[in-house]
Structure formats: C-alpha cells, structure tokens
Amino acid sequence: MIKFFFGVKQKRKNHHYLDYRIISELKVKQGDLWRVFKIMSEFVMGFDELSKVAPGVTIFGSSRVSQDNEYYKKSYELGYMLGNEGYSVITGGGPGVMEAANKGAYEAGAISVGLTIDLPDEEPSRQYHTLSLDFDFFFVRKVMLVRYSVAFVIFPGGFGTFDELFELLNLIHTRKLYPYPVILFDQGFWEPILSFLKNNLLERGFIFPRGLEPIHVVSEPKEALDIINNFLVERYTSILDHMHPVERVRTLRLVKNIKNKISVSNSEIREGKNQNER
C-alpha cells in the first residue's frame, strides 16, 4: 500500500514537471513566433514607406561628431548637393554625420529619410526628416538602408559605420547587390584600412579584385556627387533591371536632368573657349 501510494505521488510529481517543461517550451516558441510577425511587420512597413524614395543615396558615419566638426559640415554640404540634384538622402537617423546629411537634404527641399533604432547611448535626430521610420531589428534596418539607394557614402565612424561598410562590400563581393559606388570620405582616415584590404586580403587571395572595385575615396562633397552622377548616367540601363517600374520612372527622370545639366555645362565651356580664341 505504501509502495503504491509512493508510486502515485512520484508519478504526479513527474507529471507536473513535464507540464511545466511543455508550458515553458510553448512560451519560448510563442515568443519566437511573435518575433517573426514583428520582423515581418517591419519589412512590410519599410518596403511600403520607402518605395517612393528611390533613387536615394545612403550616408553613413559617426553619430558622435559635433556641429563644429569638419565631417558634420562636409556631410551637410553633400546632403544639400544631393538633395538639390534630385536624390533622396537616407541615413540611420542619428545625430552627428547622419543629422548633417538629413539637414542638408531637408534644407534643399528634398526627401530626407531617417531610419532610426533605439540605442542606449544615442538619441535619434528627427527634426530634419521628411520621412522617419523606427526599427527594433538591426538587420531589417540594414536592408532598408541599402534597398533604395544607388550609391553609398561612408564618412569616418565607429563600429556601426564599419559594420555597415563591410556588410555593403560583402554583398557586392558575393554578387548579392549590384556594384553601386561605395564612396569613402577622407583619404587619411581610410588609407590604413584600404592598405590592409589590398596587402592582406587581396594579396593572399581571401577576396576577389571585384570586391574593391566599387570603392572610391574623396575629400570633397563635389567629388562624391560627380562620381554618383557619372555612375548613374553611364550605368542606368543596367541599374533599371534591378528596379520596380515606379523606381525606374523616377530614376529616368533624374538621369535626364543630369544629362541636361552636363550638356548645358559643356556648351558653356565650349562657348567660353570660343570667346577666348576670338
């Protein structure tokens, strides 16, 4: 009788433990399931809201530079130039270099996009956004920072900037992304990194030469703008294959405007030469 009772008691104990374990596993799975829906919702939001901003140029860089910093001033200047040219300007929505680029585009009357994320040491800078989207997942945000741009400008920065730079280079190297220009700002800052890539990775065969081909190094915003414009005019026919119909229309309109400006500029140069010869 005692043995029977003890056995029943032990069985009940094991049964409760099994129930607890099943419930715990279901809670974990339920959490993962809801996470999947949250991830999906962020993708849907991003694709829906950003479908109207292409062609864009994404600008990366440190969030920790002040308004007196040279990088802030150059980023503002570049954002203004790009916006004035007809590009949308896309950033991670933070302060520093990102704020400056958004401010330039905003004051040029262009689309200024900030893709923000909640970080413990950083407050988003939304005052210069015409479109601001908040994300919880870094990898969803990364997709959106890349998806609607035809060029990428990387100012000096920290871990986040390097993460975004090497993510871009890896996507291009593995042919998962069209080889859009990757423009590094400030030769002095990037030279040690480029030397390492060439002398260690490339020389040892760890990467293909095509992995470094999209990289350009500039010191002035006008250089970056010229690289982007020339690339778009030269490659737009192949770029259009990677775009949706609405994006194609806007890109073709921008290409037409750039070509017209180039034509006018060339005419003025020829006219100036003719006057000098007279």
Steps between C-alpha positions, in 0.01 A plus 500: 500500500779738590688412182188563292441837662862598461491399133188711436657796673820464296300472178306817585824682571650395167175589327505855640864541398416385148209746481724783618765415242244484216348833604847660518588373154171626362563845649842513337358387166214744532750780563698397190179480297397852598853615425461366147182706457674807639788453253250456216315816602823702492582371153149582376516848654842568348417376151170685499628835629833506314366389163454867413850627583723338234745592361672577827850536633573357844747683722669324792730644764561576864213611722747654744634799308388850593365768268842667506670187367626503142320174422169651611551799271601286203211261556256793507650634179473162330142449619405840359670429166336160464158637593537790261597255224183296552616207712334393822739492794476202735677464835476301821314794653751572776689815596844599369578421136151358447326809633716722282416309180128505583517870578665576166240302305216649703614856437539420129132403494573133427379176653698450823463154652605393849486131591533511877555229760486517878855505643604556863765766425339681210191714445351507149509835323165532324463876448638484145311192380222515246456128562598333826466126567579325829642147510564246775712262292838603363491259207164630373631855525814401307291366213310828481818708511622318190191405301403839352841659438722523194812605692641497852721759666687398813643767726739402781328331791507220753385138523159573345653677201752221445228239533294672230802550274611136508142378467479701177832374369408141580165528320672642193787249520256207511289658223193530719496875437563696181848659513387852585770754594629473857654840565733545797540854627846614619804328349707531817246315713436212259850444361613253771182296450539495122866399530402210725232386255741512206818371664347231720163390366547552127866393484425178688204421278244536778289731282455551126615825336137582426448545875700823495393634160193697625711693753578868439678737737418872504582808702225735386122466461513610135726204419246261648214661309691478170577130557135424573369701203749350255426150625125547465524647148738226382328203664133593527389254229630204701394649833140522381486120481527492880217749556123496515308697233433803722867517600600482133287801413655716771852380416455574129373848586807562715736368230336731246549801729865410561565459127341837431720667760810333355399612152447859613832497686686368196336764280609775738855365500511491120356850480761625744780344294368656180489844662857461623618401152341813354 
